[in-house]
Amino acid sequence: MPVSERLQALFAANLKRIIAYYETGSVVWAVGVSGGADSLALVYLLKKWSDEFNVRVVALTVNHQLRPEAGAEAEYVALLMKKIGVEHHILHWEGQKPEKGIEEAAREARYGLLREWCLKHGVPVLLVAHNQRDQAETFLMRLQRGSGVDGLAAMQERIERNGIELWRPLLNVLPEDLRAYLREQGVQWVEDPSNRDDDYLRVRIRKLLPVLEDSVGITVGRLAATADRMARVRDYLESETEKFIKSDVVFWEKCGCAFSPAGWQKLHQELRLRVLAFLLKKIGENVYPPRMEESERLEAALLSEDFKNRTLGGCEIIKFGRRIWIVREMRCRGVLRRKEWDDYVMAHSALKSQKLPYKLRLALCRKEKECIGTKE
């Protein structure tokens, strides 16, 4: 069977699984296209699929303006998209670029621009072209950093990120197959010179992969399969964490939450840590939870009898009235006067019988006065 037929069938099966999960009714999808082989193969596969299922595809290319030839490469993508009848837009990363951490900064800028365009134009789905080798590389990068289950689960096939559904329908596809597919289509792709730059950890790991396979039989497929198994463990742990939060945690608007130390202490340590990480991320309105070592230190402190108030992730952690409270930190300071709280209780009668820590009362009263910051 030609590569094109095999890949088209696999791609359709992957999309069917993702769509069934999300039950989306969207008829306009965006796809990130850099001009590299992976993203070009993705948009060509998607175009053939979308013609049959009446989905309109919009291709988005980010010009990071980090290389002189980047503009010409973006225009080349525009030309290819015009030939196959796909709407195309070039997004520019403007402003001064950082001297250090450019790889991570460029990635964040790329996703930021893609997300902004999607939100502005009411497009809820964004597809990106990470493949099986990317998954294996991500697994090894996370392993090098000492990641736990969540990190070693690597990239998810589908994830909601800041209001946009991000789909990766090529995670079970080898990059060699994507290149073979483009050759069959007669499409030339662009090689990014940064993919050969040993300054980047991902590039060094990519060069190591053939050595691992030849010397000890650790293949890209086996690494990706291990990431899939870790993802199953992560999903189970997340479901158990969700059960505890639904049954044992009380939320006070967006200002704070509380739970019983006794119930929390009965959980396995991994679940205790996950509960803390989830709540700190939610109450602090953070993009990411605290680092694992920070959560571990907080957990150890909460288990000790001499626990004193702590701060972490934009939150204050308090023991009060036989409960653990997590409250958003206040940007502004000041004394909460008795009348101010009495007036608030008058407007919220359910609070009359509640004993709340001072910091939560302050947060509730001052939330409308912009004393609590909102984070992206």
C-alpha positions as CSV (number, residue, x, y, z in Angstrom):
1,M,0.0,0.0,0.0
2,P,1.4,3.5,-0.9
3,V,2.4,5.6,2.1
4,S,-0.2,8.2,1.2
5,E,-3.1,5.7,1.5
6,R,-1.8,4.2,4.7
7,L,-1.2,7.6,6.3
8,Q,-4.5,9.0,5.2
9,A,-6.3,6.0,6.8
10,L,-4.3,6.3,10.0
11,F,-4.9,10.1,10.1
12,A,-8.6,9.7,9.7
13,A,-8.7,7.1,12.5
14,N,-6.8,9.5,14.8
15,L,-9.1,12.4,14.0
16,K,-12.2,10.2,14.6
17,R,-10.9,9.3,18.0
18,I,-10.2,12.9,19.0
19,I,-13.5,14.2,17.6
20,A,-15.4,11.5,19.5
21,Y,-13.7,12.6,22.7
22,Y,-14.5,16.3,22.3
23,E,-17.9,15.9,20.5
24,T,-17.1,19.1,18.7
25,G,-19.3,20.6,16.1
26,S,-16.8,23.1,14.8
27,V,-16.5,23.4,11.0
28,V,-13.4,25.7,11.0
29,W,-10.1,24.3,12.2
30,A,-6.7,26.0,12.3
31,V,-3.4,24.2,11.7
32,G,0.1,25.5,12.5
33,V,2.3,25.2,9.5
34,S,6.0,26.2,9.7
35,G,7.1,24.9,6.3
36,G,8.9,21.9,7.7
37,A,8.0,18.4,6.6
38,D,5.9,17.5,9.6
39,S,3.6,20.5,9.5
40,L,3.3,20.5,5.7
41,A,2.3,16.8,5.8
42,L,-0.3,17.5,8.4
43,V,-2.0,20.3,6.4
44,Y,-2.0,18.2,3.2
45,L,-3.5,15.2,5.1
46,L,-6.0,17.5,6.8
47,K,-7.0,19.1,3.5
48,K,-7.8,15.7,1.9
49,W,-9.8,14.7,5.0
50,S,-11.6,18.0,5.3
51,D,-12.8,18.0,1.6
52,E,-14.7,14.8,2.5
53,F,-16.1,16.0,5.8
54,N,-16.9,19.6,4.9
55,V,-14.4,21.2,7.4
56,R,-12.8,24.4,6.5
57,V,-9.1,24.5,7.2
58,V,-7.1,27.7,8.0
59,A,-3.3,27.5,8.0
60,L,-1.3,29.7,10.3
61,T,2.5,30.4,9.9
62,V,4.4,32.2,12.6
63,N,7.4,34.2,11.5
64,H,9.6,34.5,14.5
65,Q,11.9,36.9,12.6
66,L,14.9,35.1,14.1
67,R,16.5,34.2,10.7
68,P,16.9,36.3,7.6
69,E,15.3,33.6,5.4
70,A,12.2,33.2,7.7
71,G,10.1,35.7,5.8
72,A,10.7,33.9,2.5
73,E,9.9,30.5,4.1
74,A,6.6,31.9,5.3
75,E,5.8,33.2,1.8
76,Y,6.7,29.8,0.4
77,V,4.1,28.2,2.7
78,A,1.6,30.8,1.5
79,L,2.2,29.8,-2.1
80,L,1.7,26.1,-1.3
81,M,-1.5,26.8,0.6
82,K,-2.9,28.8,-2.3
83,K,-2.2,25.9,-4.7
84,I,-4.3,23.5,-2.6
85,G,-7.0,26.0,-1.7
86,V,-6.3,26.5,2.0
87,E,-6.7,29.9,3.6
88,H,-3.4,31.1,5.0
89,H,-2.2,33.8,7.4
90,I,1.3,34.8,8.5
91,L,1.7,35.9,12.1
92,H,4.7,37.9,13.2
93,W,6.6,37.8,16.5
94,E,7.4,41.4,17.0
95,G,9.6,43.1,19.6
96,Q,12.9,42.5,21.1
97,K,14.0,38.8,21.4
98,P,15.6,37.4,24.6
99,E,19.3,36.7,24.6
100,K,18.8,33.5,26.7
101,G,16.2,30.8,26.6
102,I,15.3,31.7,23.0
103,E,13.9,28.2,22.2
104,E,11.4,28.3,25.0
105,A,10.6,31.9,24.4
106,A,9.9,31.2,20.7
107,R,7.7,28.3,21.5
108,E,5.6,30.4,24.0
109,A,5.4,33.2,21.4
110,R,4.3,30.8,18.7
111,Y,1.5,29.3,20.8
112,G,0.5,32.7,22.0
113,L,0.2,34.1,18.5
114,L,-1.7,31.0,17.3
115,R,-4.0,31.1,20.3
116,E,-4.7,34.9,19.9
117,W,-5.6,34.4,16.2
118,C,-7.9,31.5,17.0
119,L,-9.7,33.3,19.8
120,K,-10.1,36.5,17.8
121,H,-11.6,34.6,14.9
122,G,-13.8,32.2,16.9
123,V,-11.8,29.1,15.9
124,P,-11.8,26.6,18.8
125,V,-9.5,23.9,17.4
126,L,-5.8,24.1,16.6
127,L,-3.9,21.2,15.1
128,V,-0.1,20.9,15.4
129,A,2.3,18.4,13.9
130,H,4.2,16.7,16.7
131,N,5.0,13.2,15.7
132,Q,6.2,9.9,17.3
133,R,9.9,11.0,17.4
134,D,8.9,14.3,19.0
135,Q,7.1,12.3,21.6
136,A,10.2,10.1,22.3
137,E,12.4,13.2,22.5
138,T,10.0,14.8,24.9
139,F,10.0,11.7,27.1
140,L,13.8,11.7,27.3
141,M,13.9,15.5,27.9
142,R,11.5,15.0,30.8
143,L,13.5,12.1,32.1
144,Q,16.7,14.2,32.0
145,R,14.9,16.7,34.2
146,G,13.8,14.1,36.7
147,S,10.1,14.4,35.9
148,G,7.4,12.3,37.5
149,V,4.4,10.5,36.0
150,D,2.9,13.7,34.4
151,G,6.2,14.7,32.7
152,L,7.0,11.2,31.5
153,A,3.5,11.0,29.9
154,A,5.0,13.5,27.5
155,M,2.6,15.2,25.1
156,Q,-1.1,14.6,25.1
157,E,-3.0,13.9,21.9
158,R,-5.7,16.4,22.9
159,I,-5.6,19.2,25.5
160,E,-7.5,22.3,26.3
161,R,-5.1,25.2,26.5
162,N,-6.3,28.7,27.4
163,G,-9.7,28.4,25.6
164,I,-8.4,26.5,22.6
165,E,-8.5,22.7,22.0
166,L,-5.0,21.7,20.9
167,W,-4.9,18.5,18.8
168,R,-1.9,16.4,17.9
169,P,-3.1,13.7,15.5
170,L,0.4,12.6,14.4
171,L,1.8,11.3,17.7
172,N,1.7,7.7,16.4
173,V,3.3,8.6,13.0
174,L,7.1,8.4,12.3
175,P,8.7,11.5,10.6
176,E,10.2,9.3,7.9
177,D,6.6,8.4,6.8
178,L,5.6,12.0,6.7
179,R,8.6,12.8,4.4
180,A,7.8,9.9,2.2
181,Y,4.2,11.1,2.0
182,L,5.3,14.6,0.9
183,R,7.6,13.0,-1.8
184,E,4.6,11.1,-3.1
185,Q,2.7,14.4,-3.3
186,G,5.6,16.1,-5.0
187,V,5.9,18.7,-2.2
188,Q,9.3,20.2,-1.1
189,W,9.7,21.2,2.5
190,V,12.0,23.6,4.4
191,E,14.8,22.4,6.7
192,D,15.2,24.6,9.7
193,P,19.0,25.0,10.5
194,S,18.2,25.1,14.3
195,N,17.3,21.4,14.0
196,R,21.1,20.8,13.7
197,D,22.2,23.1,16.4
198,D,23.7,21.2,19.4
199,D,23.0,24.2,21.7
200,Y,19.5,22.8,22.0
201,L,18.9,19.8,24.3
202,R,16.2,18.4,21.9
203,V,18.8,18.3,19.0
204,R,21.3,16.5,21.1
205,I,18.7,13.9,22.2
206,R,17.6,13.5,18.5
207,K,21.2,12.7,17.6
208,L,21.3,10.2,20.5
209,L,18.2,8.2,19.4
210,P,19.9,6.1,16.7
211,V,22.7,5.3,19.1
212,L,20.2,4.1,21.7
213,E,18.4,1.9,19.1
214,D,21.6,0.4,17.7
215,S,23.4,-0.2,21.1
216,V,20.6,-1.3,23.4
217,G,17.4,-1.5,21.3
218,I,15.7,1.5,22.8
219,T,13.6,2.6,19.8
220,V,11.5,5.7,19.2
221,G,8.4,3.4,19.2
222,R,9.2,1.9,22.5
223,L,9.9,5.3,24.1
224,A,6.6,6.6,22.7
225,A,4.8,3.5,24.0
226,T,6.2,4.0,27.5
227,A,4.9,7.6,27.4
228,D,1.4,6.3,26.4
229,R,1.5,3.9,29.4
230,M,2.6,6.7,31.7
231,A,-0.3,8.7,30.3
232,R,-2.8,6.0,31.4
233,V,-1.3,6.2,34.9
234,R,-1.6,10.0,34.9
235,D,-5.3,9.8,33.8
236,Y,-6.1,7.4,36.6
237,L,-4.4,9.6,39.2
238,E,-6.2,12.6,37.8
239,S,-9.5,10.9,38.1
240,E,-8.8,9.9,41.8
241,T,-7.7,13.5,42.5
242,E,-10.9,14.8,41.0
243,K,-13.0,12.5,43.2
244,F,-11.5,13.9,46.3
245,I,-11.8,17.5,45.2
246,K,-15.5,17.0,44.3
247,S,-16.4,15.2,47.6
248,D,-14.1,16.9,50.1
249,V,-13.1,20.4,48.9
250,V,-15.4,23.5,49.4
251,F,-14.7,26.5,47.2
252,W,-15.4,30.1,48.1
253,E,-15.9,31.8,44.8
254,K,-12.5,32.2,43.2
255,C,-10.9,33.4,46.4
256,G,-10.2,30.3,48.2
257,C,-11.1,26.7,49.2
258,A,-11.0,24.5,52.3
259,F,-10.7,20.8,53.1
260,S,-10.4,18.5,56.1
261,P,-6.8,17.5,57.0
262,A,-8.0,14.1,58.2
263,G,-9.5,13.1,54.8
264,W,-6.5,14.5,52.9
265,Q,-4.0,12.7,55.1
266,K,-5.7,9.3,54.4
267,L,-4.8,9.7,50.7
268,H,-1.7,8.2,49.1
269,Q,1.2,10.7,49.1
270,E,0.9,11.0,45.3
271,L,-2.7,12.0,45.6
272,R,-2.0,14.4,48.4
273,L,0.5,16.1,46.3
274,R,-1.8,16.2,43.3
275,V,-4.6,17.7,45.4
276,L,-2.3,20.5,46.6
277,A,-0.9,21.2,43.1
278,F,-4.4,21.3,41.5
279,L,-5.8,23.7,44.2
280,L,-2.8,26.0,44.2
281,K,-3.0,26.2,40.4
282,K,-6.8,26.9,40.5
283,I,-6.9,29.3,43.3
284,G,-3.7,31.1,42.2
285,E,-5.0,31.2,38.6
286,N,-1.6,30.0,37.4
287,V,-0.8,28.5,34.1
288,Y,1.2,25.7,35.7
289,P,1.2,24.1,39.2
290,P,4.1,24.6,41.5
291,R,7.3,22.6,41.0
292,M,7.1,19.1,42.5
293,E,9.8,19.8,45.1
294,E,7.8,22.9,46.3
295,S,4.6,20.8,46.6
296,E,6.6,18.1,48.5
297,R,7.9,20.7,51.0
298,L,4.4,22.1,51.5
299,E,3.0,18.6,52.0
300,A,5.6,17.8,54.6
301,A,4.9,21.0,56.4
302,L,1.1,20.4,56.5
303,L,1.7,16.9,57.9
304,S,3.8,18.3,60.8
305,E,2.0,19.3,64.0
306,D,3.7,22.7,64.2
307,F,2.6,23.9,60.8
308,K,2.5,27.6,60.4
309,N,1.0,29.6,57.5
310,R,2.9,29.4,54.2
311,T,2.7,31.0,50.8
312,L,3.1,29.3,47.4
313,G,1.9,29.9,43.9
314,G,0.2,33.2,44.7
315,C,-1.7,31.6,47.6
316,E,-1.7,31.6,51.4
317,I,-2.0,28.2,53.0
318,I,-3.7,28.4,56.4
319,K,-4.8,26.0,59.2
320,F,-8.0,27.3,60.7
321,G,-10.9,25.7,62.5
322,R,-9.7,22.1,61.9
323,R,-9.4,22.7,58.1
324,I,-6.8,23.6,55.6
325,W,-7.5,26.7,53.7
326,I,-5.9,27.9,50.5
327,V,-6.6,31.6,49.8
328,R,-5.5,33.9,47.0
329,E,-2.8,36.3,48.1
330,M,-3.9,40.0,48.2
331,R,-2.1,42.6,46.0
332,C,-3.3,45.4,48.3
333,R,-3.1,45.5,52.0
334,G,-5.4,47.0,54.6
335,V,-7.6,46.2,57.6
336,L,-10.9,44.6,57.1
337,R,-13.3,46.6,59.2
338,R,-16.2,44.8,61.0
339,K,-18.9,46.9,59.1
340,E,-17.3,46.0,55.8
341,W,-17.6,42.3,56.6
342,D,-21.1,42.7,58.1
343,D,-22.3,44.4,54.9
344,Y,-20.9,41.6,52.8
345,V,-22.6,39.0,54.9
346,M,-25.9,40.9,54.6
347,A,-25.6,40.5,50.8
348,H,-24.6,36.9,51.1
349,S,-26.8,35.3,53.8
350,A,-25.3,31.8,53.4
351,L,-22.2,33.1,55.2
352,K,-24.0,34.0,58.4
353,S,-23.2,30.7,60.1
354,Q,-19.7,30.3,58.5
355,K,-16.5,30.7,60.4
356,L,-13.9,31.8,57.8
357,P,-10.3,32.8,58.3
358,Y,-9.5,36.5,58.2
359,K,-7.5,36.3,54.9
360,L,-10.5,34.7,53.1
361,R,-12.9,37.3,54.5
362,L,-10.6,40.0,53.3
363,A,-10.3,38.4,49.8
364,L,-14.0,38.0,49.5
365,C,-14.7,41.6,50.5
366,R,-11.9,43.1,48.3
367,K,-12.2,40.9,45.2
368,E,-14.3,43.6,43.4
369,K,-11.7,46.3,44.3
370,E,-9.0,44.6,42.2
371,C,-7.0,43.5,45.2
372,I,-6.7,40.1,43.7
373,G,-4.8,39.9,40.5
374,T,-6.0,37.9,37.5
375,K,-3.3,35.9,35.7
376,E,-3.3,34.4,32.2
